Amino acid sequence: MNIYHITRQVDWDGALGAGSYRADTLETQGFIHCSKREQLIQTANTYYHGRTGLVLLCINPNLVIPEIRYENLEGGEKLFPHIYGPLNLDAVTASYRFKPEQDGSFIFPSDIINN
């Protein structure tokens, strides 16, 4: 089952040129935040409401080289996948433009139903 990461298109483009993806949180928190499928839309609406210029990365966790820990660092019960190192690009199975709806909210893109 894939995990997902939301980032800016410009950052993803930079990663494609650099050969790996390093979210800003890798430097500040030590890991890259990800979501499971059932967590994605709540994450998007909480942290990215109304933002444009985003891309959604579909990541095969079996191909990720750094350690992935499923944890909740805020005291809740839901465990989120965190990647503890730069993301190797071959683990990203697809990337999609991730645009908000007219009201600024996000819905799960219909073209990634099977990812």
N, C-alpha and C positions, 0 to 999 in steps of 0.2 A: 504494500500500500504506500503510495507516494506521500511525501510531506511537502509543504508549500512555504514559500518565502516571498514577501512583497518588498520590492525595492524600486528605486527610481530608474527609469530607462537609461539615463545618462550613466548611472553607476554600473548597470548591467553591460552597457556598451564598453565601458572602461575595463570591465572584467574580461570580456571577450578578447580585448587587445592584450591584457596582462597575462592571461592564461589561468587565472583563478579568481574567485570572487571573495572579497573581504568586506563585509558590512562594517559600518562605522562602529557597531556594537562589539565587534570582535576586538577592537582596540580598547574600548571603554569598559566593557563588561566581561570580555574573555570568550564570548561565543556569539554565534549568529542565531537570532530568534527565528523559529519556524512554527508552523501550525499543522495539526492534523486536519484532514478534510472537514470534519465536523466543527472545528474551531476557527476555520479561515474567515468566514464572513463576520463573526463577532470581532475578531482581531482587526479586520479591515475597517469595520465601522467604528471601532473604538479609537484606533490610532491614525487612520488615513481618511476619515470622512471628508468628502469633497475634494480631495487632492487628485490632481491629474498628473500625467507624465509617469505613470507607474507601470511596472511589469510584474507579472506573477510567475514565479519560477516553480515548476513541478520537479521535484527531486526524488530520485529513487534512493532510499536510505541504504539499500544493500550495496550501492556503488560509491557511497561517500567514504573517503579515506579517513578524515578525522573522526574522533569519537563523537557519537550522538548520545546525549543523555536526555531521558524523558523525566522532566522535573517541573516543580512549581516553586519558584523562588519568592513568591509573594504570599505564601501561606494558604493558598486555595487547594482544592482537591483535584482540579484538572491538571494533568501533566502535559507539558508542551515539549516538543523536540528542540533541543539546542545543539548546534554543531560547534564543537570546540576546536576550531582551526579553519584555515582558508578552505572554501568549498572548491573541490575539483570540478571543472566544467563538464566532464563526461558523466557526472552524476545527475546533471540537469537534463531531464528527458524532454522537456518542452518549456517554452516561455511564451506568455501571452500578454498582450496589452491589457491592462486592468483599469478600466474606466468606471467612474461612479455613475450612478443613475442621475436623472435630472435633479432629484432632491439631495444629492451628495452621498447617498447610501450605496453600498455595494451588494451585488448578488453573485452567486456562484456562476461563472461563465458557462453557458450551455455547451460550448464547443470543447470543454474538457471533462465531460461526463465520465469518460472511460479512463481518465488519468488519475 
